[in-house]
Amino acid sequence: MSQVSTPSENRSMSPWPTFVVTAVAAYISTLDLSIVNVAFAEIAADFPEVSRGTISWVVTAYSILFGSLLVVFGRLADRVGRKKLFQIGSLLFLAGSVLCAIAPTMGMLIAGRAVQGVGGAIMTPASLGLLLSVFSLERRSQAVAWNGAVGALGVASGPTLGALFVDTFGWRSAFWINVPICLVVVLLAARYVKETPRIDSPRPDIGASVFVTLSVASLVWGISRAEEHSFTDSLVVSLFVAAVIFGVVVVKRTISHPVPLMPPAMFTVRSFSVANAATFLFGAAFSANILNNVLFLRSEWKYSVLEAGLYSVLAPVIVAATSFAIGRHISRIGFRRLLVGGPILFAVLVLIGAFIFTESPTPWSKWLPLMFVLGISIGLTFPTLSAATVHSLPPTLFSLGGAINNTSRQIGSAVGVALVVTIQTTSDGLAGFQRGWYFIATCSALAGVVALMQPHVENTNSR
């Protein structure tokens, strides 16, 4: 039986073992959003009889289930126990990784990715709730910033790690890598992480959770399908219509139900709402830029998978270093300054790249210096977005708040990737990538503009 700790006990314990466990969980759950993209061609080669559309479900199945279930399990974690759900999610993620690694058929590989997606959706919001419960109010911004930095590092390092493992050990190694990490997470959580008190309150609107899942799943599926087909494809349009209909049902139930799944009062907290809007926009820019850069290196500069991965490794390292450095000072600097400056700097750097990169490779004189500063801009932004989201929420909504923020980033990423793929196809060669960078810069700049609405003074009563 899990031990349940009280807030006073949590404050007397060292929070760092919990931080390590939750940070590792954040890393592997976000790593799997991008690491498999690199292995796409190798997976297709192993299953030559399977269509490209079917193989795309290896990516899509994870994205849909991860993105659509975050809010549901965030709410559940706050009610039934965060450690309990965290352990269940970790074990499911482990099981899904094993299924993927040994899959003899495409059907089993897609099923394994679906299990991974469910496990990640359970594990992620529960881990954030656990993290916040062990840190004092004055250190929460730092802890959440660092945890968010690790999550961003997972997405950013996916192409590099994927390239290294796939090129050296084959595509199945992209899944085997999760197995020992998940085992360590489960064992450390059982030993060092204390259960949080369960919230004794009326059961929230379970019916709304079904419609939230259907709405987000329809949206993410539609966006993912649009990458391969178009936004005018009949099924894509139908999925978008379904997403809107289910979303309207969620809004109506949220307004009318006595115990809504997502309390409307959350969205009156200005730092929460503004941070989520900025997360959507910056998530679109961030993920679209990763894809645009990797495709540019592969198709224009003719680099191999491994070479493209190695030339992409600098930015994730700088993201991590910047995030950990800035985490100590977020409260002093203020969310607003960082959330305006970080995305604007990112936009300017992407525009510079669009003008200075040509068909002739210039990795040392232009690419790597720009990636160095780009990593700084990402390191200033993503951790601060994570911290700003939950800063003014009550402890009873930590997991749910974090889940909504992760959902915003996941949907933004899907939108950004789908749109940049569509934009690339409007022009051949370098011009297509330049248009992609223009779009990316626009999304990031809009995130900075939205962040101007962040409160000037961040405190627990900021609205």
SVG drawing of the C-alpha trace seen along z (x, -y; Angstrom):
<svg xmlns="http://www.w3.org/2000/svg" viewBox="-26 -45 59 56">
<polyline fill="none" stroke="black" stroke-width="0.4" points="0.0,0.0 1.3,-3.4 2.3,-5.8 0.3,-9.1 2.2,-12.2 0.7,-15.4 1.8,-18.8 3.8,-19.4 5.6,-16.1 6.4,-16.9 8.0,-20.2 10.2,-18.4 11.4,-15.8 14.0,-16.5 12.1,-17.2 14.9,-16.2 14.4,-12.5 10.8,-13.3 12.2,-15.8 14.6,-13.3 11.8,-10.7 9.4,-13.1 12.0,-14.7 13.0,-11.3 9.3,-10.6 8.9,-13.9 11.9,-13.2 10.9,-9.8 7.2,-10.7 8.1,-13.7 11.1,-12.0 8.8,-9.5 6.8,-12.3 9.8,-12.9 12.3,-10.0 10.2,-7.7 10.0,-10.2 13.7,-9.5 13.0,-5.8 10.1,-6.1 12.1,-5.1 13.7,-2.1 10.3,-0.9 8.9,-1.2 11.8,0.9 11.1,3.7 7.4,3.7 7.5,3.2 4.0,4.5 2.5,1.9 1.3,-1.4 2.9,-4.7 -0.5,-5.8 -0.7,-2.8 2.9,-3.3 2.1,-6.9 -0.2,-5.5 3.0,-4.5 3.4,-8.3 -0.3,-9.2 -1.5,-6.6 0.8,-7.9 0.0,-11.5 -3.8,-11.1 -4.0,-9.1 -1.3,-11.1 -2.9,-14.4 -6.5,-13.4 -6.2,-11.7 -4.0,-14.2 -6.9,-16.3 -8.9,-13.2 -6.0,-11.7 -4.9,-15.0 -8.3,-15.4 -8.2,-11.8 -4.7,-12.1 -5.8,-15.0 -8.7,-12.8 -7.4,-9.3 -3.7,-9.7 -0.9,-11.0 1.7,-8.3 -0.7,-5.5 -1.5,-6.8 2.1,-7.7 3.2,-4.1 0.4,-2.7 1.3,-5.1 5.0,-4.2 4.3,-0.4 2.0,-0.9 4.6,-3.0 7.1,-0.2 4.7,2.5 4.0,0.5 7.8,0.0 8.4,3.7 5.5,4.4 6.9,2.0 10.4,3.3 9.4,7.0 6.5,6.3 6.5,8.8 3.7,7.1 2.6,3.5 -0.6,4.1 1.3,5.0 3.7,2.0 0.8,-0.4 -0.9,1.2 2.3,0.9 2.4,-2.8 -1.2,-3.2 -0.3,-1.6 2.7,-4.0 0.4,-7.0 -2.1,-5.9 0.8,-5.4 2.4,-8.8 -1.0,-10.5 -1.4,-8.9 2.2,-9.5 2.7,-13.1 0.1,-15.0 0.5,-12.8 4.2,-13.5 3.7,-17.3 1.3,-17.0 3.8,-15.0 6.5,-17.5 4.5,-20.5 3.4,-18.8 6.9,-18.5 8.2,-22.0 7.4,-25.1 5.5,-27.9 8.6,-30.1 10.5,-27.3 7.7,-25.9 8.5,-28.2 12.1,-26.9 11.0,-23.2 8.4,-23.4 10.7,-25.4 13.4,-22.7 10.8,-19.9 9.5,-21.7 13.0,-22.1 13.5,-18.4 10.3,-17.8 11.4,-20.3 14.8,-18.6 13.0,-15.3 11.3,-16.6 14.3,-18.5 16.8,-15.6 14.5,-13.1 15.8,-13.5 19.4,-13.3 19.0,-10.3 16.8,-8.6 19.4,-9.1 22.2,-7.7 20.3,-4.6 18.6,-3.9 21.8,-4.2 23.8,-2.1 21.4,0.5 18.3,0.4 14.8,-1.1 13.8,1.2 16.4,-0.3 14.3,-3.5 11.9,-1.5 14.3,0.6 15.9,-2.5 12.7,-3.2 12.7,0.2 15.6,-0.3 14.6,-3.9 11.0,-2.9 12.2,-0.2 14.5,-2.7 11.6,-5.2 9.2,-2.6 11.7,-1.4 12.7,-4.9 9.1,-6.0 8.2,-3.1 11.2,-3.8 11.4,-7.6 8.1,-9.2 5.3,-9.7 1.6,-9.5 -0.3,-12.8 -3.5,-13.1 -6.6,-12.2 -9.1,-15.0 -12.3,-14.3 -14.8,-16.0 -17.8,-15.1 -17.1,-13.1 -16.4,-15.4 -18.3,-15.2 -17.1,-11.8 -19.3,-12.3 -17.3,-15.4 -14.1,-13.4 -15.4,-11.2 -16.2,-14.3 -12.9,-15.9 -11.1,-12.8 -13.2,-12.6 -12.8,-16.3 -9.0,-16.3 -8.6,-13.0 -10.6,-14.1 -8.6,-17.3 -5.2,-15.7 -6.2,-12.9 -7.5,-15.4 -4.3,-17.5 -2.2,-14.4 -4.1,-13.2 -3.9,-16.6 -0.1,-16.3 -0.4,-13.4 -3.5,-14.5 -4.8,-18.1 -7.0,-20.2 -9.8,-19.9 -9.8,-16.0 -13.3,-14.9 -12.3,-12.9 -10.1,-15.7 -13.1,-18.1 -15.3,-15.6 -12.9,-15.1 -12.6,-18.9 -16.4,-19.2 -16.6,-16.4 -13.9,-18.1 -15.9,-21.3 -19.2,-19.5 -17.6,-17.5 -15.9,-20.7 -19.2,-22.6 -20.6,-19.7 -17.7,-20.0 -18.2,-23.8 -21.9,-23.3 -21.3,-20.6 -18.5,-22.7 -20.9,-25.6 -23.9,-23.6 -22.4,-20.7 -22.1,-21.3 -18.7,-19.6 -17.2,-20.2 -14.2,-18.3 -12.4,-21.6 -13.5,-24.2 -14.3,-27.5 -12.6,-29.4 -9.2,-28.1 -9.6,-30.1 -10.2,-33.3 -6.6,-33.1 -4.9,-35.3 -1.4,-33.8 -2.9,-30.3 -5.0,-31.3 -2.3,-33.5 0.4,-30.9 -1.7,-28.2 -2.4,-30.4 1.3,-31.2 2.1,-27.5 -0.1,-26.6 1.6,-29.1 5.2,-28.5 4.6,-24.7 3.5,-25.1 6.7,-27.1 9.0,-24.8 7.8,-21.5 7.5,-22.9 11.1,-24.2 12.4,-20.8 10.8,-19.2 11.7,-22.0 15.4,-21.9 15.8,-18.1 14.2,-18.0 16.3,-20.9 19.5,-19.2 18.5,-15.9 17.1,-17.2 19.0,-20.5 22.4,-19.8 22.1,-16.0 23.1,-14.9 22.6,-11.3 20.2,-10.6 23.2,-10.4 24.8,-13.6 21.5,-15.5 21.1,-14.2 24.6,-15.2 24.2,-18.7 21.0,-19.0 22.5,-18.0 23.8,-21.5 20.4,-23.2 19.0,-20.6 22.2,-20.8 21.9,-24.6 18.2,-24.3 19.0,-22.2 21.8,-24.5 19.8,-27.7 16.7,-26.2 18.5,-25.1 20.3,-28.4 17.2,-30.5 15.0,-28.3 16.6,-29.8 15.8,-33.4 12.3,-33.1 10.5,-34.6 12.9,-37.5 12.9,-38.3 9.2,-37.7 7.2,-35.5 6.2,-38.4 9.7,-39.5 10.8,-36.0 7.7,-35.0 7.9,-38.1 11.6,-38.1 12.1,-34.3 9.6,-33.8 10.6,-37.1 14.3,-36.2 13.3,-32.8 11.4,-34.4 14.2,-36.8 16.7,-33.9 14.5,-31.8 14.1,-34.7 17.9,-35.2 18.3,-31.5 15.7,-31.9 17.9,-34.6 21.4,-33.2 21.0,-29.5 21.5,-28.5 21.8,-25.2 25.6,-25.2 26.2,-23.6 27.7,-26.0 27.4,-24.0 30.2,-25.5 30.1,-29.2 26.3,-29.7 24.2,-26.6 25.8,-25.8 26.3,-29.4 22.6,-30.1 21.5,-26.8 23.5,-27.9 21.5,-31.1 18.3,-29.4 18.8,-26.9 19.0,-29.9 15.7,-31.3 14.0,-27.9 15.5,-27.5 14.1,-30.9 10.6,-30.1 9.4,-26.6 10.4,-26.3 8.7,-29.7 5.5,-28.7 5.3,-25.6 5.9,-27.6 3.5,-30.4 0.7,-27.9 0.4,-26.4 1.9,-29.3 -1.5,-30.8 -3.5,-27.5 -4.5,-25.9 -2.8,-22.6 -5.9,-20.6 -5.6,-21.5 -1.9,-21.1 -2.2,-17.9 -5.1,-19.1 -3.5,-22.5 -0.3,-20.8 -2.4,-18.4 -4.2,-21.3 -0.8,-22.9 0.6,-19.7 -2.5,-19.4 -2.1,-22.9 1.5,-22.2 0.6,-18.8 -2.2,-20.4 0.0,-23.3 2.7,-20.9 0.3,-18.9 -1.0,-22.1 2.5,-23.5 3.8,-20.3 0.8,-19.9 0.9,-23.5 4.6,-23.6 4.4,-20.5 1.6,-22.0 3.5,-25.3 6.7,-23.4 4.9,-21.8 3.8,-25.2 7.4,-25.7 10.2,-23.5 13.7,-23.3 15.0,-26.0 12.1,-28.3 9.7,-25.8 11.9,-25.7 12.2,-29.5 8.4,-29.8 8.3,-27.2 10.7,-29.4 8.6,-32.5 5.5,-30.6 7.5,-29.4 8.8,-32.9 5.2,-34.3 3.9,-31.7 6.7,-32.4 6.3,-36.2 2.5,-35.8 3.4,-33.8 5.5,-36.8 2.6,-39.2 0.1,-37.1 2.5,-37.0 2.3,-40.8 -1.0,-40.0 0.8,-38.2 0.4,-40.0 3.3,-42.3 3.6,-40.9 3.4,-37.2 2.0,-36.0 -0.5,-33.5 -3.3,-35.9 -2.4,-37.1 -5.3,-37.2"/>
</svg>
